[in-house]
């Protein structure tokens, strides 16, 4: 819906769209801020680095938090239906990006060290803000949804194999070789099929090692199956995509609309 406030319309276009140089520049600046914020969170967890650069990290966190706060306020201000945005997925993510710093200031570290540390670690959720800029993410999500039935059948078949092979290994190896129960043997089968191989449990008999070798070879085939299923669905979806430009709803930020849609299917706002 067009607005009578030119400034609000301009800010909306800069923040929510990338069809102008200002919009592209804002997105690039936001990506850099998110990456820097996540980097500082990780570096703060390294004790000797935090001791040396603690003040610098604090100053940068304040600057980044102010930036994200202004961004959040502008997003809430320029959308038509604010409650829709505030309680949407990205609205909650944007709020999580700024709350931890303010909460850590409210709760003094000397008295509430664990609470403060938890709040500060919640800043890692800023990485979710990057999802705005991954256009292929929606394609991958749709491909996973389209192939979920095939994947469920595949996982059920894999579970049956793990149950059968785990039971067989329990019979072959027995308690004396560490396979003390069928569930523990199934755990070994899953670890082997997925090619993880922790090494905490391994067969000692010749027959058991032969079964393990078979599962290891089967594991390589297992990796290829879900990849092929999802890749096939991605190819189908890519062939169906005609309009590359996303239409984003002003009210709720939903971008999954039909090509001929005139109103948002979630909140009814005019597109």
HUCORRA-V607395 format. One record per pair of residues at least 12 apart in sequence whose ideal C-beta (glycine too) atoms are under 10 Angstrom apart, sorted by the first residue. I is the first residue (numbers start at 1). J is the second residue. If there is no record, write none. Layout:
<<I:J> <I:J>>
This chain:
<<1:80> <1:81> <1:250> <1:251> <1:263> <1:269> <1:270> <1:271> <2:250> <2:270> <3:78> <3:80> <3:250> <5:77> <5:78> <7:77> <7:78> <8:74> <8:77> <8:78> <8:79> <8:80> <9:78> <9:250> <10:22> <10:78> <11:26> <11:74> <11:75> <11:77> <11:78> <12:74> <12:75> <12:77> <12:78> <12:79> <12:80> <12:248> <12:250> <13:26> <13:78> <14:26> <14:27> <14:74> <14:78> <15:27> <15:30> <15:71> <15:74> <15:75> <15:77> <15:78> <15:79> <16:75> <16:78> <16:79> <16:85> <16:132> <16:248> <16:249> <16:250> <16:253> <16:255> <17:245> <17:246> <17:247> <17:248> <18:132> <18:133> <18:135> <18:245> <18:246> <18:248> <19:245> <26:71> <26:74> <27:132> <27:133> <28:133> <29:67> <29:71> <30:67> <30:68> <30:71> <30:129> <30:130> <30:132> <30:133> <31:129> <31:130> <31:132> <31:133> <33:63> <33:64> <33:67> <33:68> <33:71> <33:97> <33:126> <33:129> <34:64> <34:68> <34:97> <34:126> <34:127> <34:128> <34:129> <34:130> <34:132> <34:133> <35:126> <35:127> <35:130> <36:60> <36:61> <36:63> <36:64> <36:126> <37:60> <37:61> <37:63> <37:64> <37:65> <37:67> <37:68> <37:97> <37:101> <37:123> <37:124> <37:126> <37:127> <37:129> <38:123> <38:124> <38:125> <38:126> <38:127> <38:129> <38:130> <39:60> <40:53> <40:56> <40:57> <40:58> <40:60> <40:61> <40:64> <40:123> <41:57> <41:61> <41:100> <41:120> <41:121> <41:122> <41:123> <41:124> <41:126> <41:127> <42:124> <43:56> <43:57> <44:57> <44:58> <44:61> <44:117> <44:120> <44:121> <44:123> <45:117> <45:120> <45:121> <58:101> <61:100> <61:101> <61:104> <61:120> <61:123> <62:101> <62:105> <64:97> <64:98> <64:101> <64:123> <64:126> <65:97> <65:98> <65:99> <65:100> <65:101> <65:102> <65:105> <65:123> <66:98> <66:101> <67:97> <67:98> <68:94> <68:95> <68:97> <68:98> <68:101> <68:123> <68:126> <68:129> <69:94> <69:97> <69:98> <69:99> <69:101> <69:102> <70:98> <71:94> <71:97> <71:98> <71:129> <72:85> <72:86> <72:91> <72:94> <72:95> <72:97> <72:98> <72:99> <73:94> <73:98> <75:90> <75:91> <75:94> <75:253> <76:91> <76:94> <76:95> <78:250> <79:91> <79:249> <79:250> <79:251> <79:252> <79:253> <79:269> <80:249> <80:250> <80:251> <80:252> <80:267> <80:269> <80:270> <81:249> <81:250> <81:251> <81:252> <81:264> <81:267> <81:268> <81:269> <82:251> <83:251> <83:252> <83:267> <84:249> <84:250> <84:251> <84:252> <84:253> <84:254> <84:264> <84:266> <84:267> <84:269> <85:249> <85:250> <85:251> <85:252> <85:253> <85:267> <87:252> <88:249> <88:251> <88:252> <88:253> <88:254> <88:266> <88:267> <89:128> <89:131> <89:252> <89:253> <89:254> <90:128> <90:129> <90:131> <90:132> <90:252> <90:253> <90:254> <91:252> <91:253> <92:125> <92:128> <93:125> <93:126> <93:127> <93:128> <93:129> <93:130> <93:131> <93:132> <94:125> <94:126> <94:128> <94:129> <94:132> <95:125> <96:122> <96:123> <96:124> <96:125> <96:126> <96:128> <96:129> <97:122> <97:123> <97:124> <97:125> <97:126> <97:127> <97:128> <97:129> <98:123> <98:126> <99:119> <99:122> <99:123> <99:125> <100:116> <100:118> <100:119> <100:120> <100:121> <100:122> <100:123> <100:124> <100:125> <100:126> <101:119> <101:120> <101:122> <101:123> <102:119> <103:115> <103:116> <103:118> <103:119> <103:120> <103:122> <104:116> <104:117> <104:118> <104:119> <104:120> <104:121> <104:122> <104:123> <105:119> <106:119> <107:119> <132:248> <132:253> <132:255> <135:244> <135:246> <135:255> <136:234> <136:238> <138:237> <138:246> <138:255> <138:256> <139:233> <139:234> <139:237> <139:238> <139:241> <140:230> <140:233> <140:234> <140:237> <141:256> <142:233> <142:234> <142:236> <142:237> <142:240> <142:241> <142:256> <143:229> <143:230> <143:231> <143:232> <143:233> <143:234> <143:235> <143:236> <143:237> <143:238> <144:226> <144:229> <144:230> <144:233> <144:234> <145:233> <146:229> <146:230> <146:232> <146:233> <146:234> <146:236> <146:237> <147:226> <147:228> <147:229> <147:230> <147:231> <147:232> <147:233> <147:234> <147:236> <148:229> <148:230> <148:233> <149:229> <150:225> <150:226> <150:228> <150:229> <150:230> <150:232> <150:233> <151:225> <151:226> <151:229> <151:230> <151:233> <153:229> <154:222> <154:225> <154:226> <154:229> <155:226> <157:222> <157:225> <158:189> <158:190> <158:193> <158:194> <158:218> <158:222> <158:225> <158:226> <159:186> <159:189> <159:190> <161:189> <161:190> <161:193> <161:215> <161:218> <161:222> <162:185> <162:186> <162:187> <162:188> <162:189> <162:190> <162:191> <162:192> <162:193> <162:194> <162:215> <163:182> <163:183> <163:185> <163:186> <163:189> <163:190> <164:186> <164:189> <165:185> <165:186> <165:188> <165:189> <165:190> <165:192> <165:193> <165:211> <165:212> <165:214> <165:215> <165:218> <166:179> <166:181> <166:182> <166:183> <166:184> <166:185> <166:186> <166:187> <166:188> <166:189> <166:190> <166:192> <166:193> <166:215> <167:182> <167:185> <167:186> <167:189> <168:185> <168:189> <168:207> <168:208> <168:211> <169:182> <169:184> <169:185> <169:186> <169:188> <169:189> <169:192> <169:201> <169:203> <169:205> <169:207> <169:208> <169:211> <169:212> <169:215> <170:182> <170:183> <170:184> <170:185> <170:186> <170:188> <170:189> <171:185> <171:207> <171:208> <172:185> <172:203> <172:204> <172:205> <172:206> <172:207> <172:208> <172:209> <172:210> <172:211> <172:212> <173:185> <173:188> <173:201> <173:202> <173:203> <173:204> <173:205> <173:207> <173:208> <173:209> <173:211> <173:212> <174:204> <174:205> <174:208> <176:204> <177:201> <177:202> <177:203> <177:204> <177:205> <177:208> <178:200> <178:201> <178:202> <178:203> <178:204> <179:201> <179:202> <179:203> <179:204> <179:208> <180:201> <184:201> <185:201> <187:200> <187:201> <188:200> <188:201> <188:202> <188:203> <188:208> <188:212> <188:215> <189:211> <189:212> <189:215> <190:215> <191:215> <191:219> <192:211> <192:212> <192:213> <192:214> <192:215> <192:216> <192:218> <192:219> <193:215> <193:216> <193:218> <193:219> <193:220> <193:221> <193:222> <193:223> <194:215> <194:219> <194:222> <194:223> <195:215> <195:216> <195:218> <195:219> <195:220> <195:222> <195:223> <196:219> <197:212> <197:216> <197:219> <241:259> <242:259> <243:257> <243:258> <243:259> <243:260> <247:259> <247:261> <247:264> <247:271> <248:264> <248:271> <249:261> <249:263> <249:264> <249:265> <249:266> <249:267> <249:268> <249:269> <249:270> <249:271> <250:264> <250:267> <250:269> <250:270> <250:271> <251:264> <251:266> <251:267> <251:268> <251:269> <251:270> <252:264> <252:266> <252:267> <252:268> <252:269> <253:266> <253:267> <254:266> <254:267> <254:269> <254:271> <257:271>>
